């Protein structure tokens, strides 16, 4: 399994963002239930959000992001994705 961080920058249209947000959150809640999303939420300024994914590989991540309502409804203006090696904390593998 691989870890990824995903920062999603939103379009400027607040009405569209707020309209799609409930479907996006329902989608992520399902991924939380599946163990694929470990944490997520908007930044305090609500211009972008951040989530931590644990998936098989980047191909699975790309499929999940493609199906996200923020993608299908064109709310995600930009995504910054990093594969993450966790070395400290409760999610870290023992060395």
N, C-alpha and C positions, 0 to 999 in steps of 0.2 A: 504494500500500500504506500501511496505517496501523499504528502501534504502539500497544499497550495494555499496561498493567500490571494484573494481577489479584491481589488479596490474597483468599485464601479462609480464612475462619475456620471451624474444625471444631466439630462437636458434641462434647459432653463425654464421650460414651461411647467410651472408648479401645478396647474390644474391637471395636466396630463399625468404628471408624477403621482399626485394624490389619488387620481382615479385608478391607476394601475397598481399602486402599492399594496392593497389588500390581496390581490391575486398573486403578486410576487411573494408576499409573506406566507401565504398558504402553500405555495410551491416550496419555499425554503423549509417550512415546518415539516413537510413530507420528507424532505431530504434529511432533516434532523432526525426524524423517526427512523430513517434507514441507516443512520450513522455516517452519512456522507458530508453533512455540514455540522461542525462542532460549535461554532459561534458566528454571530453576524449581527449587523445593525448599521444604522446611519451614523455618520459623524455628527457632532453637535451643531454644525452649521447647516446640516441637511442638504449639502450640495453633492454628497457622495456617500457611499457606504462601503463596508468592509466585511468579508466573510472568510472563514477558515474551512477548507474542504479536506476530507481524507477520502481519496478515491484510488482506483487501481493505477491509473496513469493519466497523462495529459489528454489523451483521446477521450477518456470517460468524462473528464472535467469539461472539455469542449462540447460534448453532447449535452451535458447538464446545463451549461451556460446558454447553449443555443435554444433550449426549451424554456428557459426562464422568461416569464412575462415581461421583464424589463428589456429583454432582447427582442422578443416577438412583437412587442408594442413600441419598440424603438425609444425606450426611456434611457437605456444605457448609451450614453454618448461616447464613453471610452471605458475600457477595462485594462487594468494593470495587473498582470498575473505573475506570480513568482512561485516556483517550487521552493518549499521551505524545509530545511533540515532542523528539526527541533532537538536541541541538546540539553535544555533545562526545563524543569517544570513537570507537571503531572502527565503531559502527553509525550514526554521524551522517553525513548527506549533506553533501558539500562545499558551502560557502556561496559 
